[in-house]
Amino acid sequence: MKIKTGDKVKVIAGKDAGKKGKILQVFVEKNKASVEGINLAIKNMKPRKQGEKGQKIEFPAPMSISNLMIICPKCNKATRVKYKILDKAENKKAKKSRSCVKCNELID
């Protein structure tokens, strides 16, 4: 998966198109991610104890990863991600790293 927890992303489609945020959680099986402050949903919570009031809780609902583009930390532009293979030694396993398509800078 090209998006990880903690990445800054830009929403390219949907009701929050153009907004930027940080990835809070990634759901690999569902191909979705929840982004801080984007795609907010409201859930009504019933009171649990007598005398307590009910609440409305706002939380970021998961959205499809296809609607997100990662923001490069160097050039600060929304970009696609490509993989580079680093440290390919004889006895060691090759390390795969993400990089920006526009400026060729490593992302992680």
Backbone as CSV, one residue per row, in Angstrom:
resi,resn,N_x,N_y,N_z,CA_x,CA_y,CA_z,C_x,C_y,C_z
1,MET,0.829,-1.171,0.000,0.000,0.000,0.000,0.880,1.243,0.000
2,LYS,0.515,2.223,-0.793,1.364,3.394,-0.983,1.135,4.489,0.046
3,ILE,0.091,4.360,0.871,-0.194,5.346,1.912,-0.061,4.672,3.267
4,LYS,0.610,5.365,4.206,0.825,4.825,5.544,0.292,5.794,6.594
5,THR,0.154,5.314,7.815,-0.285,6.147,8.931,0.732,7.260,9.166
6,GLY,0.249,8.489,9.328,1.125,9.636,9.579,1.449,10.448,8.342
7,ASP,1.133,9.955,7.151,1.389,10.699,5.913,0.427,11.872,5.792
8,LYS,0.884,12.946,5.169,-0.004,14.062,4.844,-0.571,13.800,3.456
9,VAL,-1.890,13.965,3.332,-2.560,13.680,2.067,-3.495,14.820,1.682
10,LYS,-3.854,14.834,0.399,-4.820,15.787,-0.133,-5.974,14.975,-0.715
11,VAL,-7.207,15.430,-0.447,-8.392,14.753,-0.967,-8.633,15.271,-2.380
12,ILE,-8.755,14.350,-3.354,-8.919,14.761,-4.752,-10.326,14.548,-5.274
13,ALA,-11.182,13.846,-4.500,-12.552,13.603,-4.947,-13.459,13.493,-3.740
14,GLY,-14.746,13.825,-3.933,-15.725,13.708,-2.864,-16.109,15.059,-2.303
15,LYS,-16.862,15.045,-1.209,-17.386,16.285,-0.640,-16.300,17.169,-0.025
16,ASP,-15.164,16.605,0.347,-14.068,17.363,0.949,-12.903,17.568,-0.014
17,ALA,-13.162,17.587,-1.304,-12.096,17.717,-2.310,-11.305,18.999,-2.091
18,GLY,-9.979,18.875,-2.147,-9.095,20.023,-1.983,-8.560,20.186,-0.571
19,LYS,-9.149,19.529,0.404,-8.691,19.649,1.787,-7.484,18.761,2.028
20,LYS,-6.671,19.158,3.025,-5.470,18.408,3.377,-5.587,17.920,4.812
21,GLY,-4.965,16.792,5.104,-4.989,16.244,6.453,-3.961,15.145,6.635
22,LYS,-3.924,14.609,7.841,-2.964,13.576,8.208,-3.699,12.247,8.373
23,ILE,-3.102,11.166,7.898,-3.698,9.836,7.992,-3.668,9.372,9.453
24,LEU,-4.840,9.008,9.979,-4.933,8.494,11.346,-4.879,6.972,11.382
25,GLN,-5.581,6.331,10.442,-5.682,4.878,10.415,-5.791,4.410,8.976
26,VAL,-5.205,3.254,8.683,-5.314,2.657,7.353,-5.934,1.274,7.503
27,PHE,-6.968,1.002,6.697,-7.631,-0.296,6.692,-7.267,-0.994,5.383
28,VAL,-6.245,-1.847,5.427,-5.688,-2.464,4.234,-6.693,-3.385,3.550
29,GLU,-7.433,-4.174,4.340,-8.369,-5.142,3.760,-9.489,-4.443,2.990
30,LYS,-9.941,-3.299,3.506,-11.047,-2.565,2.887,-10.564,-1.521,1.880
31,ASN,-9.255,-1.295,1.789,-8.659,-0.300,0.902,-9.161,1.106,1.239
32,LYS,-9.215,1.415,2.547,-9.712,2.703,3.023,-8.772,3.269,4.068
33,ALA,-8.908,4.593,4.306,-8.118,5.271,5.323,-8.957,6.368,5.952
34,SER,-8.705,6.655,7.232,-9.382,7.773,7.879,-8.387,8.920,8.012
35,VAL,-8.853,10.128,7.662,-8.000,11.308,7.620,-8.498,12.307,8.657
36,GLU,-7.569,12.928,9.371,-7.878,13.860,10.442,-8.673,15.062,9.923
37,GLY,-9.884,15.269,10.456,-10.700,16.429,10.120,-11.418,16.363,8.785
38,ILE,-11.389,15.220,8.117,-12.003,15.092,6.792,-13.013,13.942,6.817
39,ASN,-14.117,14.106,6.089,-15.190,13.122,5.991,-15.774,12.834,7.375
40,LEU,-16.086,13.918,8.113,-16.580,13.780,9.471,-18.009,13.241,9.481
41,ALA,-18.248,12.277,10.353,-19.568,11.686,10.538,-20.003,11.939,11.977
42,ILE,-21.310,12.010,12.198,-21.841,12.249,13.531,-22.550,10.986,14.009
43,LYS,-22.229,10.586,15.230,-22.843,9.405,15.826,-23.556,9.846,17.108
44,ASN,-24.812,9.459,17.260,-25.565,9.777,18.465,-25.375,8.676,19.491
45,MET,-24.888,9.055,20.670,-24.652,8.092,21.740,-25.752,8.208,22.786
46,LYS,-26.320,7.075,23.177,-27.349,7.056,24.213,-26.689,7.231,25.575
47,PRO,-27.434,7.758,26.538,-26.874,7.842,27.889,-26.712,6.437,28.478
48,ARG,-25.612,6.181,29.148,-25.333,4.860,29.724,-25.841,4.765,31.163
49,LYS,-25.695,5.847,31.923,-26.124,5.856,33.319,-27.345,6.758,33.464
50,GLN,-28.097,6.535,34.499,-29.262,7.360,34.753,-28.812,8.759,35.174
51,GLY,-29.431,9.791,34.585,-29.057,11.174,34.886,-28.016,11.727,33.922
52,GLU,-27.415,10.877,33.133,-26.421,11.303,32.146,-27.135,11.714,30.861
53,LYS,-26.570,12.662,30.131,-27.178,13.109,28.882,-26.564,12.368,27.701
54,GLY,-27.355,12.288,26.628,-26.829,11.711,25.399,-25.854,12.672,24.738
55,GLN,-25.057,12.181,23.800,-24.036,13.008,23.151,-24.047,12.802,21.651
56,LYS,-23.552,13.810,20.959,-23.272,13.673,19.531,-21.757,13.645,19.392
57,ILE,-21.249,12.577,18.814,-19.800,12.424,18.655,-19.452,12.547,17.178
58,GLU,-18.486,13.431,16.873,-17.989,13.593,15.504,-16.703,12.807,15.363
59,PHE,-16.598,12.023,14.295,-15.383,11.248,14.075,-15.110,11.169,12.570
60,PRO,-13.826,11.047,12.167,-13.510,10.917,10.741,-13.827,9.509,10.244
61,ALA,-14.771,9.410,9.324,-15.147,8.113,8.755,-14.115,7.704,7.705
62,PRO,-13.876,6.410,7.538,-12.911,5.964,6.518,-13.378,6.316,5.111
63,MET,-12.422,6.695,4.260,-12.723,6.977,2.860,-11.767,6.191,1.975
64,SER,-12.141,6.018,0.727,-11.362,5.214,-0.198,-9.991,5.837,-0.458
65,ILE,-8.988,5.004,-0.555,-7.624,5.477,-0.795,-7.486,6.061,-2.203
66,SER,-8.362,5.638,-3.119,-8.310,6.170,-4.478,-8.665,7.659,-4.528
67,ASN,-9.294,8.184,-3.467,-9.649,9.604,-3.400,-8.573,10.444,-2.723
68,LEU,-7.438,9.853,-2.396,-6.368,10.549,-1.683,-5.077,10.560,-2.504
69,MET,-4.344,11.675,-2.396,-3.000,11.757,-2.983,-2.035,12.200,-1.897
70,ILE,-0.898,11.553,-1.832,0.102,11.878,-0.820,0.773,13.212,-1.166
71,ILE,1.126,13.982,-0.132,1.821,15.260,-0.319,3.296,15.028,-0.028
72,CYS,4.135,15.377,-0.988,5.586,15.206,-0.845,6.104,16.175,0.223
73,PRO,6.897,15.701,1.195,7.418,16.596,2.229,8.421,17.629,1.707
74,LYS,9.073,17.342,0.574,10.077,18.280,0.056,9.450,19.366,-0.818
75,CYS,8.664,18.962,-1.834,8.114,19.941,-2.775,6.714,20.425,-2.406
76,ASN,6.098,19.854,-1.357,4.766,20.228,-0.859,3.682,20.221,-1.932
77,LYS,3.751,19.263,-2.843,2.738,19.101,-3.878,2.127,17.710,-3.773
78,ALA,0.846,17.611,-4.169,0.207,16.296,-4.222,0.831,15.531,-5.384
79,THR,1.243,14.301,-5.123,1.980,13.544,-6.124,1.641,12.056,-6.063
80,ARG,1.992,11.368,-7.112,1.911,9.916,-7.117,3.151,9.374,-6.410
81,VAL,3.126,8.089,-6.120,4.239,7.462,-5.410,4.815,6.352,-6.262
82,LYS,6.150,6.302,-6.317,6.813,5.178,-6.984,7.751,4.539,-5.973
83,TYR,8.167,3.334,-6.266,9.044,2.610,-5.365,10.457,2.554,-5.938
84,LYS,11.441,2.760,-5.037,12.854,2.608,-5.393,13.420,1.473,-4.551
85,ILE,14.329,0.707,-5.153,14.981,-0.370,-4.419,16.356,0.131,-3.993
86,LEU,16.606,0.097,-2.669,17.848,0.608,-2.089,18.639,-0.520,-1.434
87,ASP,19.938,-0.333,-1.300,20.825,-1.263,-0.594,20.678,-2.708,-1.058
88,LYS,20.869,-2.922,-2.320,20.773,-4.285,-2.843,22.161,-4.922,-2.784
89,ALA,22.454,-5.573,-1.660,23.739,-6.235,-1.466,23.604,-7.727,-1.806
90,GLU,24.737,-8.425,-1.820,24.736,-9.842,-2.194,23.965,-10.704,-1.199
91,ASN,24.256,-10.528,0.089,23.649,-11.382,1.105,22.428,-10.757,1.771
92,LYS,22.211,-9.474,1.546,21.114,-8.787,2.211,19.891,-8.701,1.306
93,LYS,18.758,-8.549,1.955,17.504,-8.386,1.237,17.394,-6.933,0.775
94,ALA,16.891,-6.722,-0.419,16.751,-5.369,-0.954,15.667,-4.625,-0.196
95,LYS,15.908,-3.328,0.105,14.940,-2.504,0.814,14.153,-1.673,-0.189
96,LYS,12.847,-1.739,-0.094,11.973,-1.005,-1.000,11.519,0.261,-0.293
97,SER,11.669,1.417,-0.955,11.329,2.690,-0.351,10.446,3.507,-1.281
98,ARG,9.560,4.335,-0.706,8.665,5.184,-1.500,9.373,6.474,-1.886
99,SER,9.058,6.986,-3.083,9.626,8.262,-3.506,8.611,9.036,-4.335
100,CYS,8.825,10.338,-4.401,7.947,11.253,-5.127,8.232,11.158,-6.621
101,VAL,7.184,11.146,-7.438,7.342,11.066,-8.889,7.864,12.391,-9.433
102,LYS,7.447,13.517,-8.845,7.796,14.838,-9.366,9.236,15.255,-9.065
103,CYS,9.689,15.042,-7.796,11.014,15.531,-7.429,12.013,14.414,-7.096
104,ASN,11.607,13.149,-7.202,12.458,11.981,-6.924,13.025,11.940,-5.507
105,GLU,12.399,12.632,-4.554,12.843,12.636,-3.165,12.199,11.469,-2.421
106,LEU,12.948,10.835,-1.509,12.403,9.731,-0.721,11.367,10.270,0.264
107,ILE,10.274,9.545,0.420,9.188,9.990,1.299,9.388,9.480,2.717
108,ASP,9.795,8.211,2.896,9.993,7.732,4.262,11.425,7.455,4.583
